[in-house]
Amino acid sequence: MKTCFVFLLAIFSTGASFARSHHHSSQSGQSGQPGVFDYYLLNLSWEPEFCHSPRNASSEECQKGGRGFVVHGLWPQYTDGYPEHCSNEPGPSDPSKYLDFMPTSWLLQHEWSTHGTCSGMSADDYFNTIHRAYSSIKIPEKLAKPAETFSIAPSDVKQAFADANPGMRTEDIAVSCGNNYLTAVEFCLSKDKLQPMACGQVRDCRANVIRVAPVR
């Protein structure tokens, strides 16, 4: 189940940018208690794929340009399934502090209300944790800022990240794709120390080969 799917029509009709597909696990979201979950899933979305579509070209996110992977979210997960909307705690006091690694203020608030409230942290602690997780991932040179579209097997995307990040294995990584294009790479991280761990039930791209849109 893709957690943002139910929001897509509303997102596109209101012009909110950065609609992305989540593919957590085989189960749908569940109500939960803050801090009660098993691990995190860090989603790094491939921004050029989103901005490749003419309908998104004028969005706030795509006006910036020049970026490859950006943070979509850090999602608390159960072994099978995931919690969401765990409380009504307010979002970050100053969202602009986090826009160097997340694309828009709208996405910040959405990620907080849907996923961050399940972390058991305050909003600012949660986004600082996202920054720490994001900063721990080294982007492979081939996937940093490609100037031209190229094709690659999802398994080779995983291997590239594993090679670039000592201690990370391919089973700790999931690849997301849509219409045979790369849309995101996800990393399963331990709840306490944000260490790579096997992804288990997280869905993976089933295409044999996917295209990677270039950074513009």
BAPA-917635 format. One record per residue (C-alpha): residue number from 0; residue in three letters; x, y, z. Coordinates in steps of 0.5 Angstrom, whole numbers, plus 500, padded with zeros to 3 digits. Example, Ala and Ser with C-alpha at 12.3 -4.5 7.8 and 13.67 -1.06 7.14 Angstrom:
# residues 2
(0; "ALA"; (525; 491; 516))
(1; "SER"; (527; 498; 514))
***
This chain:
# residues 216
(0; "MET"; (500; 500; 500))
(1; "LYS"; (503; 507; 498))
(2; "THR"; (501; 512; 504))
(3; "CYS"; (501; 518; 500))
(4; "PHE"; (496; 515; 495))
(5; "VAL"; (490; 517; 498))
(6; "PHE"; (492; 524; 498))
(7; "LEU"; (495; 525; 491))
(8; "LEU"; (488; 527; 488))
(9; "ALA"; (488; 533; 493))
(10; "ILE"; (495; 535; 492))
(11; "PHE"; (495; 535; 485))
(12; "SER"; (488; 539; 485))
(13; "THR"; (491; 544; 490))
(14; "GLY"; (498; 545; 487))
(15; "ALA"; (502; 543; 493))
(16; "SER"; (509; 540; 490))
(17; "PHE"; (512; 534; 491))
(18; "ALA"; (507; 529; 491))
(19; "ARG"; (511; 522; 492))
(20; "SER"; (510; 515; 492))
(21; "HIS"; (511; 511; 499))
(22; "HIS"; (511; 504; 499))
(23; "HIS"; (513; 502; 506))
(24; "SER"; (510; 495; 506))
(25; "SER"; (505; 490; 504))
(26; "GLN"; (500; 493; 509))
(27; "SER"; (497; 499; 510))
(28; "GLY"; (498; 505; 515))
(29; "GLN"; (495; 504; 522))
(30; "SER"; (493; 508; 528))
(31; "GLY"; (499; 508; 533))
(32; "GLN"; (502; 510; 539))
(33; "PRO"; (508; 515; 539))
(34; "GLY"; (515; 512; 540))
(35; "VAL"; (512; 505; 539))
(36; "PHE"; (515; 502; 532))
(37; "ASP"; (521; 497; 530))
(38; "TYR"; (525; 501; 525))
(39; "TYR"; (525; 507; 520))
(40; "LEU"; (525; 508; 513))
(41; "LEU"; (529; 514; 510))
(42; "ASN"; (526; 515; 503))
(43; "LEU"; (531; 519; 498))
(44; "SER"; (526; 522; 492))
(45; "TRP"; (529; 523; 486))
(46; "GLU"; (527; 530; 484))
(47; "PRO"; (529; 530; 477))
(48; "GLU"; (523; 525; 476))
(49; "PHE"; (518; 529; 479))
(50; "CYS"; (520; 535; 475))
(51; "HIS"; (521; 531; 469))
(52; "SER"; (513; 531; 468))
(53; "PRO"; (510; 538; 465))
(54; "ARG"; (505; 538; 470))
(55; "ASN"; (510; 539; 476))
(56; "ALA"; (515; 544; 472))
(57; "SER"; (512; 550; 475))
(58; "SER"; (512; 547; 482))
(59; "GLU"; (515; 551; 488))
(60; "GLU"; (520; 545; 488))
(61; "CYS"; (522; 545; 481))
(62; "GLN"; (523; 552; 480))
(63; "LYS"; (530; 551; 484))
(64; "GLY"; (532; 546; 480))
(65; "GLY"; (540; 543; 480))
(66; "ARG"; (538; 537; 485))
(67; "GLY"; (538; 530; 485))
(68; "PHE"; (536; 526; 491))
(69; "VAL"; (532; 530; 496))
(70; "VAL"; (529; 527; 503))
(71; "HIS"; (522; 525; 502))
(72; "GLY"; (521; 523; 509))
(73; "LEU"; (524; 518; 515))
(74; "TRP"; (518; 514; 517))
(75; "PRO"; (517; 510; 523))
(76; "GLN"; (515; 502; 521))
(77; "TYR"; (513; 496; 524))
(78; "THR"; (516; 489; 522))
(79; "ASP"; (509; 489; 518))
(80; "GLY"; (506; 495; 517))
(81; "TYR"; (507; 502; 519))
(82; "PRO"; (504; 507; 524))
(83; "GLU"; (501; 514; 522))
(84; "HIS"; (498; 520; 525))
(85; "CYS"; (499; 518; 532))
(86; "SER"; (498; 525; 535))
(87; "ASN"; (496; 532; 534))
(88; "GLU"; (503; 535; 536))
(89; "PRO"; (505; 542; 533))
(90; "GLY"; (510; 542; 527))
(91; "PRO"; (517; 545; 527))
(92; "SER"; (518; 552; 530))
(93; "ASP"; (521; 554; 524))
(94; "PRO"; (520; 550; 518))
(95; "SER"; (525; 554; 514))
(96; "LYS"; (531; 551; 518))
(97; "TYR"; (530; 544; 514))
(98; "LEU"; (529; 547; 507))
(99; "ASP"; (536; 545; 505))
(100; "PHE"; (535; 538; 505))
(101; "MET"; (527; 538; 504))
(102; "PRO"; (524; 541; 498))
(103; "THR"; (518; 545; 501))
(104; "SER"; (514; 547; 507))
(105; "TRP"; (508; 544; 505))
(106; "LEU"; (512; 537; 505))
(107; "LEU"; (515; 538; 512))
(108; "GLN"; (508; 539; 515))
(109; "HIS"; (505; 533; 511))
(110; "GLU"; (511; 529; 514))
(111; "TRP"; (511; 531; 521))
(112; "SER"; (503; 530; 522))
(113; "THR"; (503; 523; 518))
(114; "HIS"; (510; 520; 520))
(115; "GLY"; (513; 525; 525))
(116; "THR"; (508; 525; 530))
(117; "CYS"; (509; 517; 531))
(118; "SER"; (517; 518; 532))
(119; "GLY"; (516; 520; 540))
(120; "MET"; (520; 526; 539))
(121; "SER"; (519; 533; 538))
(122; "ALA"; (518; 536; 531))
(123; "ASP"; (525; 539; 532))
(124; "ASP"; (528; 533; 534))
(125; "TYR"; (525; 529; 529))
(126; "PHE"; (527; 534; 523))
(127; "ASN"; (534; 534; 526))
(128; "THR"; (534; 526; 526))
(129; "ILE"; (532; 526; 519))
(130; "HIS"; (538; 531; 517))
(131; "ARG"; (543; 526; 521))
(132; "ALA"; (540; 520; 517))
(133; "TYR"; (541; 524; 511))
(134; "SER"; (548; 526; 512))
(135; "SER"; (550; 519; 514))
(136; "ILE"; (548; 517; 506))
(137; "LYS"; (554; 518; 501))
(138; "ILE"; (551; 518; 494))
(139; "PRO"; (554; 514; 489))
(140; "GLU"; (558; 518; 484))
(141; "LYS"; (554; 515; 478))
(142; "LEU"; (547; 518; 481))
(143; "ALA"; (550; 524; 484))
(144; "LYS"; (548; 529; 478))
(145; "PRO"; (548; 525; 472))
(146; "ALA"; (547; 530; 466))
(147; "GLU"; (544; 525; 461))
(148; "THR"; (538; 520; 462))
(149; "PHE"; (541; 513; 463))
(150; "SER"; (539; 506; 464))
(151; "ILE"; (541; 502; 470))
(152; "ALA"; (538; 495; 474))
(153; "PRO"; (535; 497; 480))
(154; "SER"; (540; 491; 483))
(155; "ASP"; (545; 496; 481))
(156; "VAL"; (543; 502; 484))
(157; "LYS"; (543; 498; 491))
(158; "GLN"; (550; 495; 489))
(159; "ALA"; (552; 502; 488))
(160; "PHE"; (550; 505; 494))
(161; "ALA"; (552; 499; 498))
(162; "ASP"; (559; 500; 495))
(163; "ALA"; (559; 507; 497))
(164; "ASN"; (557; 506; 504))
(165; "PRO"; (561; 501; 508))
(166; "GLY"; (557; 497; 513))
(167; "MET"; (551; 498; 508))
(168; "ARG"; (548; 491; 504))
(169; "THR"; (544; 491; 498))
(170; "GLU"; (538; 488; 503))
(171; "ASP"; (538; 494; 507))
(172; "ILE"; (536; 498; 501))
(173; "ALA"; (530; 498; 497))
(174; "VAL"; (529; 502; 490))
(175; "SER"; (522; 505; 488))
(176; "CYS"; (520; 506; 481))
(177; "GLY"; (514; 509; 476))
(178; "ASN"; (513; 508; 469))
(179; "ASN"; (520; 505; 469))
(180; "TYR"; (523; 511; 472))
(181; "LEU"; (527; 511; 478))
(182; "THR"; (523; 515; 483))
(183; "ALA"; (526; 514; 490))
(184; "VAL"; (531; 510; 494))
(185; "GLU"; (530; 508; 501))
(186; "PHE"; (534; 505; 507))
(187; "CYS"; (532; 501; 513))
(188; "LEU"; (535; 504; 519))
(189; "SER"; (535; 502; 526))
(190; "LYS"; (530; 506; 531))
(191; "ASP"; (536; 507; 536))
(192; "LYS"; (542; 509; 532))
(193; "LEU"; (540; 509; 525))
(194; "GLN"; (544; 504; 523))
(195; "PRO"; (543; 500; 516))
(196; "MET"; (539; 494; 517))
(197; "ALA"; (535; 489; 513))
(198; "CYS"; (529; 491; 510))
(199; "GLY"; (524; 485; 510))
(200; "GLN"; (517; 487; 508))
(201; "VAL"; (519; 493; 504))
(202; "ARG"; (516; 493; 497))
(203; "ASP"; (522; 494; 492))
(204; "CYS"; (522; 496; 484))
(205; "ARG"; (520; 490; 480))
(206; "ALA"; (523; 492; 473))
(207; "ASN"; (529; 489; 470))
(208; "VAL"; (532; 496; 468))
(209; "ILE"; (530; 503; 470))
(210; "ARG"; (531; 510; 467))
(211; "VAL"; (534; 515; 471))
(212; "ALA"; (532; 522; 469))
(213; "PRO"; (538; 527; 469))
(214; "VAL"; (539; 533; 473))
(215; "ARG"; (537; 540; 470))
***
